[in-house]
């Protein structure tokens, strides 16, 4: 059994490596450059409202969850930006343990809601539904791709 502990900037290179490996595979298939993934994770970790936990097994970081909170008129919400597990360690319940710890911590902190963006198909919606997440009806995600 591994250890869940707070994320550390000292491990940002490893988080970037995990992120690039995890999101370059199914269901995302995003061709992440590990150096860009390190920048992505560093920017989140350096946010004043960031929260992150890492999962350590045999002295090695093998997964992490990371997000930020934001205050609204109805209370503070938390957005899970990243939940990633090294593909070599997937299917062992590590994401489940990280998510459960995060949700318990958010409840203890008085967070009024937790949000995330995930793939619309495949195994991920069912994974999150097990923890009470449901598709939002009041809001939609809109995007604008900037032309070069």
C-alpha positions as CSV (number, residue, x, y, z in Angstrom):
1,X,0.0,0.0,0.0
2,X,1.3,3.4,-0.9
3,X,1.3,6.8,0.8
4,X,-0.8,9.8,0.0
5,X,0.8,13.1,0.9
6,X,0.7,16.7,-0.3
7,X,2.2,17.6,-3.7
8,X,5.6,19.3,-3.6
9,X,7.2,21.5,-6.2
10,X,10.3,19.3,-5.7
11,X,8.4,16.6,-7.6
12,X,7.1,18.8,-10.5
13,X,9.3,17.0,-13.1
14,X,7.9,13.6,-12.1
15,X,4.3,15.0,-12.2
16,X,4.9,16.3,-15.7
17,X,6.3,12.9,-16.7
18,X,3.2,11.1,-15.3
19,X,0.9,13.7,-16.9
20,X,2.4,13.4,-20.3
21,X,2.4,9.6,-20.2
22,X,-1.2,9.3,-18.9
23,X,-2.8,11.9,-21.2
24,X,-0.9,10.7,-24.3
25,X,-2.8,7.4,-23.9
26,X,-6.4,6.4,-24.0
27,X,-8.9,7.9,-23.8
28,X,-7.3,11.3,-24.5
29,X,-4.5,10.5,-26.9
30,X,-3.1,14.0,-26.5
31,X,0.5,14.2,-27.7
32,X,1.9,15.9,-24.6
33,X,5.6,17.1,-24.6
34,X,6.8,16.2,-21.1
35,X,8.4,19.7,-20.8
36,X,5.0,21.3,-21.5
37,X,3.4,19.0,-19.0
38,X,5.8,20.2,-16.3
39,X,4.9,23.8,-17.1
40,X,1.2,22.9,-16.9
41,X,1.6,21.3,-13.5
42,X,3.9,23.9,-12.1
43,X,1.4,26.7,-13.0
44,X,-1.3,24.9,-11.1
45,X,0.9,24.1,-8.1
46,X,2.0,27.7,-7.9
47,X,-1.5,29.1,-7.8
48,X,-2.4,30.6,-4.4
49,X,-5.6,28.4,-4.3
50,X,-4.0,25.1,-5.4
51,X,-4.5,21.8,-3.7
52,X,-2.7,18.7,-4.6
53,X,-1.9,15.2,-3.3
54,X,0.5,12.6,-4.6
55,X,0.6,8.9,-4.3
56,X,4.0,7.4,-3.5
57,X,4.7,3.7,-3.9
58,X,8.1,2.1,-3.2
59,X,9.6,5.6,-2.7
60,X,8.4,6.8,-6.1
61,X,5.6,9.2,-7.0
62,X,3.2,7.2,-9.3
63,X,0.1,9.4,-9.3
64,X,-1.3,12.8,-8.3
65,X,-4.5,14.9,-8.1
66,X,-4.3,18.6,-8.5
67,X,-6.8,21.5,-8.6
68,X,-7.7,24.9,-7.6
69,X,-10.5,26.5,-5.6
70,X,-12.5,29.7,-6.5
71,X,-14.9,31.8,-4.4
72,X,-18.4,32.4,-5.8
73,X,-21.4,34.2,-4.2
74,X,-22.7,30.8,-3.0
75,X,-19.4,29.6,-1.5
76,X,-16.1,28.2,-2.5
77,X,-15.9,25.5,-5.2
78,X,-13.0,23.3,-6.2
79,X,-12.1,22.3,-9.7
80,X,-10.1,19.1,-10.2
81,X,-7.7,20.0,-13.0
82,X,-5.6,16.9,-13.1
83,X,-5.9,13.3,-11.9
84,X,-3.1,11.2,-13.4
85,X,-1.5,7.9,-12.7
86,X,1.6,6.5,-14.4
87,X,0.2,3.9,-16.9
88,X,2.6,1.3,-15.4
89,X,0.6,1.7,-12.1
90,X,-2.9,2.0,-13.4
91,X,-5.8,-0.3,-12.6
92,X,-4.6,-0.6,-9.0
93,X,-7.1,1.8,-7.4
94,X,-4.7,4.7,-7.1
95,X,-6.9,7.2,-8.8
96,X,-9.8,6.0,-6.6
97,X,-7.7,6.6,-3.4
98,X,-6.5,10.0,-4.6
99,X,-10.1,11.1,-5.5
100,X,-11.6,9.8,-2.3
101,X,-8.9,11.7,-0.2
102,X,-9.4,14.9,-2.2
103,X,-13.2,14.7,-1.8
104,X,-12.9,14.1,2.0
105,X,-10.4,17.1,2.2
106,X,-12.8,19.3,0.3
107,X,-15.7,18.4,2.5
108,X,-13.6,19.1,5.6
109,X,-12.6,22.5,4.2
110,X,-16.3,23.5,3.6
111,X,-16.1,23.4,-0.2
112,X,-19.7,23.7,-1.6
113,X,-19.1,21.9,-4.9
114,X,-16.4,20.0,-6.8
115,X,-16.2,20.2,-10.6
116,X,-14.1,18.6,-13.4
117,X,-13.9,18.3,-17.1
118,X,-13.5,14.8,-18.5
119,X,-13.9,12.8,-21.7
120,X,-17.6,12.6,-22.7
121,X,-17.3,8.9,-23.6
122,X,-15.4,5.9,-22.5
123,X,-14.7,4.7,-18.9
124,X,-14.1,8.1,-17.3
125,X,-17.7,9.4,-16.9
126,X,-18.7,6.1,-15.2
127,X,-15.7,6.3,-12.9
128,X,-16.7,9.8,-11.7
129,X,-20.4,8.9,-11.5
130,X,-19.5,6.3,-8.8
131,X,-18.5,9.2,-6.6
132,X,-21.6,11.2,-7.2
133,X,-20.5,13.4,-10.1
134,X,-23.2,14.0,-12.7
135,X,-23.4,15.8,-16.0
136,X,-24.3,19.4,-15.5
137,X,-27.6,20.6,-16.9
138,X,-27.3,24.3,-15.9
139,X,-24.0,25.1,-17.6
140,X,-22.2,24.0,-20.7
141,X,-18.5,24.1,-21.7
142,X,-18.0,26.6,-24.6
143,X,-14.7,27.0,-26.4
144,X,-13.1,29.3,-29.0
145,X,-10.1,28.2,-31.0
146,X,-8.0,31.2,-31.8
147,X,-6.9,31.2,-35.5
148,X,-3.2,31.7,-36.1
